[in-house]
């Protein structure tokens, strides 16, 4: 399976849609995700390269892309503010745990926005249920973070597994990749079976 990202159409243009163009459009530049395992020669990034939020925010192009299980390949724009969120996770026994923290904020036009062209198909949100854990890339194909959820119509932020609607108002949350990998590394290092071993967390690029 090969998933494709188109290159750089701003999401705030009235003529834009959130679903990326497919092969056969006038845009011939495609950026392959981690499933395909390679990037085209025009892309300055290299497979597995990561980028910090500050680097993206300082640049002129804050377009981001993701390829998820539910909504496929979509685009949004990294906002300049950090979001403080509470995410509620439900366990099998019916209990909940609330996790608080700061995330990156990605925006895309809401489903009822006038920025969607008239007569177009119903727009696809940047992400929805089932997209949790998708890698989010900057416009150069560098890994920015992981998609973790969106905001509901009632403005309550919940874990993707129990979100009842995609982010109607166009607000989505991304966990930055560097602290995410650090947390995985720290948790793995605490495993008694791995005591004393050098733990490295990295991406596997290419077919699995």
C-alpha positions as CSV (number, residue, x, y, z in Angstrom):
1,X,0.0,0.0,0.0
2,X,1.3,3.4,-0.9
3,X,-0.1,6.6,0.5
4,X,0.7,10.0,-1.1
5,X,0.8,13.6,0.0
6,X,0.5,16.4,-2.4
7,X,2.8,19.4,-2.1
8,X,1.9,22.7,-0.7
9,X,-1.6,24.2,-1.0
10,X,-2.4,26.6,1.8
11,X,-5.5,25.6,3.7
12,X,-6.7,29.2,4.1
13,X,-7.3,29.7,0.4
14,X,-11.1,29.7,-0.5
15,X,-10.5,27.3,-3.3
16,X,-8.7,24.7,-1.2
17,X,-10.1,21.4,0.1
18,X,-8.7,19.4,3.0
19,X,-8.5,16.1,1.0
20,X,-5.3,16.1,-0.9
21,X,-5.2,15.8,-4.7
22,X,-4.6,12.3,-6.2
23,X,-2.3,11.2,-9.0
24,X,-3.4,12.7,-12.3
25,X,-3.9,16.3,-11.1
26,X,-1.7,19.1,-12.3
27,X,0.4,18.9,-9.1
28,X,3.0,16.2,-9.9
29,X,5.0,16.5,-6.7
30,X,4.2,13.7,-4.3
31,X,5.7,13.0,-0.9
32,X,5.5,9.4,0.2
33,X,4.9,8.5,3.8
34,X,6.7,5.9,5.9
35,X,4.8,3.0,4.4
36,X,6.4,3.5,1.0
37,X,9.9,4.1,2.5
38,X,11.3,6.7,0.2
39,X,11.0,10.4,-0.6
40,X,11.3,12.0,-4.0
41,X,14.4,13.9,-5.0
42,X,12.8,17.3,-4.8
43,X,12.1,16.9,-1.1
44,X,15.0,18.3,1.1
45,X,14.1,16.0,3.9
46,X,15.3,12.4,4.3
47,X,13.3,9.4,5.6
48,X,13.3,9.4,9.4
49,X,14.3,13.1,9.7
50,X,12.5,14.9,12.5
51,X,11.7,18.6,13.0
52,X,11.0,20.7,16.1
53,X,7.9,22.8,16.3
54,X,10.0,26.0,16.6
55,X,11.7,25.2,13.3
56,X,8.3,25.0,11.6
57,X,6.8,28.0,13.3
58,X,9.8,30.2,12.3
59,X,9.3,29.3,8.7
60,X,7.0,30.8,6.2
61,X,5.2,27.6,5.4
62,X,3.4,26.0,8.3
63,X,1.4,23.5,6.2
64,X,1.4,20.0,7.8
65,X,0.3,16.6,6.4
66,X,-0.8,13.3,7.9
67,X,-2.0,9.9,6.6
68,X,-4.4,8.2,8.8
69,X,-6.4,5.0,8.8
70,X,-9.8,6.7,8.7
71,X,-9.4,10.0,6.7
72,X,-6.4,9.1,4.6
73,X,-4.0,11.8,3.6
74,X,-5.1,15.3,4.6
75,X,-3.5,18.7,5.3
76,X,-3.8,21.4,7.9
77,X,-1.8,24.3,9.3
78,X,0.3,24.5,12.4
79,X,-1.0,27.2,14.7
80,X,1.4,29.5,16.5
81,X,0.0,28.8,20.0
82,X,0.4,25.8,22.2
83,X,-2.8,24.2,23.5
84,X,-3.3,23.1,27.1
85,X,-5.6,20.1,26.9
86,X,-7.2,17.5,29.1
87,X,-7.7,14.1,27.5
88,X,-10.0,11.5,29.2
89,X,-9.2,7.8,28.7
90,X,-11.8,5.2,29.5
91,X,-10.8,1.7,30.8
92,X,-12.7,-1.6,30.4
93,X,-14.0,-1.4,33.9
94,X,-15.7,1.9,33.2
95,X,-13.2,4.1,35.1
96,X,-11.5,7.1,33.5
97,X,-8.1,8.7,33.7
98,X,-7.5,12.3,32.8
99,X,-4.2,13.3,31.3
100,X,-3.2,16.9,31.1
101,X,-0.5,18.6,29.1
102,X,0.5,20.9,26.3
103,X,0.2,20.0,22.6
104,X,0.7,21.5,19.2
105,X,-2.4,22.9,17.6
106,X,-3.3,22.1,14.0
107,X,-6.2,23.9,12.4
108,X,-8.2,23.2,9.2
109,X,-11.4,24.9,8.0
110,X,-14.4,23.7,9.9
111,X,-17.0,21.7,8.0
112,X,-19.4,24.6,7.7
113,X,-16.7,27.2,6.7
114,X,-17.3,29.5,3.7
115,X,-13.7,28.6,2.8
116,X,-14.9,25.3,1.4
117,X,-15.9,25.8,-2.3
118,X,-19.6,25.6,-3.1
119,X,-20.7,22.4,-4.7
120,X,-17.7,20.4,-3.4
121,X,-18.0,17.1,-1.7
122,X,-18.4,17.2,2.1
123,X,-15.0,18.2,3.4
124,X,-12.9,15.7,5.3
125,X,-11.6,16.8,8.7
126,X,-7.8,16.8,9.2
127,X,-8.4,13.6,11.3
128,X,-11.2,11.6,12.9
129,X,-11.8,8.5,15.0
130,X,-9.2,5.9,14.2
131,X,-6.5,8.3,13.1
132,X,-4.8,8.5,16.5
133,X,-1.1,7.7,16.3
134,X,-0.7,8.9,12.7
135,X,2.6,10.6,12.0
136,X,2.3,14.3,11.1
137,X,4.8,15.8,8.7
138,X,5.9,19.3,7.8
139,X,5.9,20.5,4.2
140,X,9.4,19.1,3.7
141,X,8.5,15.6,4.8
142,X,10.1,15.8,8.3
143,X,8.3,14.2,11.2
144,X,6.7,16.8,13.4
145,X,4.6,14.7,15.8
146,X,1.8,12.2,16.4
147,X,-1.9,12.9,16.0
148,X,-3.7,12.4,19.4
149,X,-7.2,13.9,19.1
150,X,-9.5,16.8,18.3
151,X,-12.0,19.0,19.9
152,X,-15.7,18.1,19.9
153,X,-18.6,20.4,19.1
154,X,-19.2,20.9,22.9
155,X,-15.6,22.0,23.2
156,X,-14.7,19.1,25.4
157,X,-11.4,17.4,24.6
158,X,-11.4,13.6,24.9
159,X,-9.3,10.7,23.8
160,X,-9.9,9.6,20.2
161,X,-11.4,6.3,21.3
162,X,-14.4,8.0,22.8
163,X,-14.7,11.2,20.6
164,X,-18.2,11.2,19.2
165,X,-17.5,13.6,16.3
166,X,-14.5,14.8,14.3
167,X,-13.2,18.2,15.1
168,X,-16.1,20.2,13.7
169,X,-14.5,23.5,14.5
170,X,-11.2,22.5,12.8
171,X,-9.0,22.2,16.0
172,X,-6.7,19.2,16.3
173,X,-3.9,18.2,18.7
174,X,-0.4,16.9,17.9
175,X,2.1,15.5,20.4
176,X,5.6,16.7,19.4
177,X,7.8,13.9,18.2
178,X,10.9,14.5,20.3
179,X,9.4,14.4,23.8
180,X,7.2,11.6,22.7
181,X,10.2,9.4,21.7
182,X,11.9,10.5,24.9
183,X,9.0,9.3,27.0
184,X,8.9,6.0,25.1
185,X,12.6,5.6,25.7
186,X,12.3,6.3,29.4
187,X,9.4,3.9,29.9
188,X,11.2,1.2,28.0
189,X,14.3,1.6,30.0
190,X,12.3,0.9,33.2
191,X,11.5,-2.6,32.0
192,X,13.3,-5.0,34.2
193,X,14.1,-7.3,31.3
194,X,16.0,-4.4,29.6
195,X,18.0,-3.2,32.6
196,X,21.5,-2.1,31.7
197,X,20.9,-2.1,28.0
198,X,21.3,0.9,25.7
199,X,17.8,1.8,24.6
200,X,17.3,3.5,21.3
201,X,13.9,4.5,19.9
202,X,13.8,5.2,16.1
203,X,11.5,4.9,13.1
204,X,11.4,1.9,10.8
205,X,11.0,3.2,7.2
206,X,9.7,0.9,4.6
207,X,7.3,-2.1,4.3
208,X,6.9,-4.2,7.5
